[in-house]
């Protein structure tokens, strides 16, 4: 029997907490960062490299996988874990975000959303029930409800309409999830844009329905960090303490620290992987753009003291050369370095919370980043 | 003191021989296959993955590295081994082949070749002396003379002119090499196209000059395998037995076996890496085009019995998906699989020669490949 989903808080420090999510595919130490494996692969890395970075759980995209290679095909091949050779935990989003950002000619109705595939223009429909069915076929450990995610800024009426629709879909998702193996978990998604009252209404209604975890959607879509954090503070005040809280699509290292300070347990973001492919390295001392000509003759590694071999083994000059020459190894090394940096940051936050020193850690990190931004080119 | 270059034959079986080349950066078991690291990286693989495939030595391209990032820059950064984080042996070609195939507006004269860079059109000149100087700056363990390499078919007069010019450059290269640290090695390159008499004349003249090893250039440029093997047979009859013989730019698995049968010790070729990037897997049972739709639902790995984890860990369906989706991991896995296959083939040949059973190994391999070609789609 696979281990059923559960969440245990091991220690708290202010609003920050650290703990463990148990899933049918292993434990996830929280606060947790989930690398994004859009098309059933974390771009450029073999699964053993993703694991070596300290990753317990990856996110995969329902929208992409339903279109290619197809959820039924993955199920027939033994499920997503076997398909992508990742035996650890997987969370799948519901497809809602990509339907809004990638699909063509979409039409949102009460029953669900109709759209045309960005790959071949084929007409596809996605309902709350179908989103659950697809994720059940994939075999995800954590399943997300279908929601409607708006770009900000948006008119208040639009924000409220999308929030209410997402709540109706949340109820239908919960009913549809009754047919899914019990050891897996369903998370509800809060909406409400940048409106505290709507966010609170969304959170309270979701808690009334009852979910294994609660996600904050519709943020990190262009609003200032301060707005995002205000929304996080508002909803965490009404969410049950014993359920994981997931801030979707966030963020920069500073975003992660500030959100953990406000009680967030889970994150996903393309930043470490996408920025790595584009030549940007995250380091303890701020970020480095290795495409910059000033690195061409620099024999120093990215970080000689890093516990990540990729950050120690290659000179900045070599990485600059690889990026200029368009060689894949440049993207691979920087993706590895960035993922290791993000997971190290999460581990450091967990240790600081357990030691009751999260405020000290947060202040020290903020100070280093502020200084780095001042000296970085 | 680094180990000086040397070559020791451990066993012979017919014309085939196995042995060890010692270099300042470690031993190379022969017959040896050298993966191509054009721009100071074997495309898509970290150096530890290249090493894990069983690789003792890689080839890097003088032409590419002299243009970007520049030989003087690499020397200032501690040499090519440190630059590309590859502490094992490196052979560099002389740039002659790429000047002919990539550069624009080239002009071959007695003194050397003038050309325009394919990167930015800058005017560059390369002489036999400069080719040695560049390779000395890179710190290559095995240095190749500058030669003129023609595409076949070519007019007989042209073939003889290029062969004589390459011989004159061989003499100048040997003199220029006197200033290079003694533990490194210089190889001469035979030319002569598909003309046995010219090939013999080229080989004899090179032996008179005297080199640490002898390379056969200007083959695998479009001629039939039978022609290539006839040239190999001709020159090996006059080459000294105690020096390594290197067949440049070759080849398919069958080419390697047939050339080893004729006394060749070293090879380089882009096939395993380039074909991997294009979706083709070499296996013990022939090659597989993973882009082919027939693999879309195939749960089998490339080779369940392979000693290479990448050949066992991923289904053909998953690799097909990665290739269709343009995901880098597909190219990485197939490059890994192909390099492991090539190095396993070399190891099997070495073992068969040591056991005095090379003919049996060759016949069995040929039979399997013939059958695979008949059943492969």
Interface residues (C-beta under 8 A of the other chain):
Chain A: X39 X40 X41 X43 X44 X45 X46 X68 X69 X73 X76 X77 X78 X82 X83 X84 X85 X296 X297 X299 X310 X313 X314 X315 X317 X318 X320 X321 X322 X324 X325 X327 X328 X329 X331 X332 X333
Chain B: X39 X40 X41 X43 X44 X45 X46 X68 X69 X73 X76 X77 X78 X82 X83 X84 X85 X296 X297 X299 X310 X313 X314 X315 X317 X318 X320 X321 X322 X324 X325 X327 X328 X329 X331 X332 X333
